[in-house]
Amino acid sequence: MAEAEWMAQSSPAFRLMIAASWLAAEGSRAKQEQAIRNACRAIPDWTEYLRLVDRHRIPAVSWAALKSVAGLEIPDSLQKQLRQRSDACRMQSMVHLHLLARVLRAFNGAGIPVMPLKGPLLSLELYGDAGIRQSGDLDVLVAPEQIHDAWKCLHELHWVDEFNNRTLTRREREFKLRHNHHLAFAHASPGCKLELHWRAKWEDDVSAAHPLADSAVSEWQGCSYRTMHPIDLSLDLCNHGANHAWRRAKWLGDMARTFALDYVDWQPALEKARHAGDERSLLLCLRLLKEAYGLDATRLIDADAIPPAMMRTVVFALTSPTEPRARIIQGKIIDLVRSNAYKFWLWPSRSHGDSFAQVAISTADFNLGRMPNHLFWLYIPLRPFLFVWRHLRGFHHEQSSTNTRVQVHPGPRRDNAAAPFAQGAHEAE
């Protein structure tokens, strides 16, 4: 199979990073080993390789992949640094597992069905090793009607939400529920983050079944939790990667693993994605699996469905040596325009109203100024000023489909026990 042009033009260090960004299944192991050996023969810049390992968040999996190749010549100093990064990743996973166990026990006690997303349990599911994937936060999914109860459980466990546990107004709450998919939390003790989801990003059809409906019941550490159906999992992972223009090989490595394991039936997955208006997320993933990993996904790829400019955007994001973080307002505005152009290609069926709302109003603005219900419309004309205000106050604005940000505080505020989604008397005006 001919190598993709963009892969052929990339550096030996990048090709090695891609080859070591997953643990191949039995049938693909020889191909992965050959790709690793070929990249090493080209004498990669090991300093560049380490930077790419950090950039793509693959410390433990890359070390495990390199160790599995017999007779590979790796400098001793590099081995030491890779081992240290792998150990740190595994220690972080242990912290996440401890916090996740507490969350699951609390939700079990409150009778709230909960589905962990990604994180250490996905690592355990795909690799049989909870510490092989690096995770920056925890993600859990509950039914929309149980957001309030779930919020109370997290509050009692010392998790602080992105609004500092303040009550949202009715209009703010309606906007959050309609246009976003999760509420972000931070835990002061280990500096860990958690996202409480109430629907999957790829499923915006209110008439469609919630991911919990097709889930299976599993148990871990004496805690009951729901596991996502393989098709729903493929949509969720592909949507997450595509939403960020597949800028990290970590996400592609997970999908390469699922593809090689025949974990999901891709044809029904594509049909469901098409129904949800998210077909291009899966098609982009499949094309990248073919071009980056040499996996045989040709029969599933509809090349005409992916605009060339969209593919160039994804390749640029994946191959960029760093994750550019604009430090000036002009740079942020350019990134915002580019991001929304890319997402227009990604989700062409999204309504103009929803697309406009994603740009016109950010839930981060609710932290800067509280508008009463009858003045909520002012967020739209004030958006540029609030954007600048966040920058001047030092807010780190990372553009994403959810536009959320957590502020870490010394501990939970106990002076207000009302949830952000509280109804009736708890509603703030």
Summary of the structure (lengths in Angstrom):
residues: 429
radius of gyration: 21.8
end to end distance: 62.3
largest distance: 69.6
contacts: 1338
relative contact order: 0.12
helix: 56%
strand: 8%
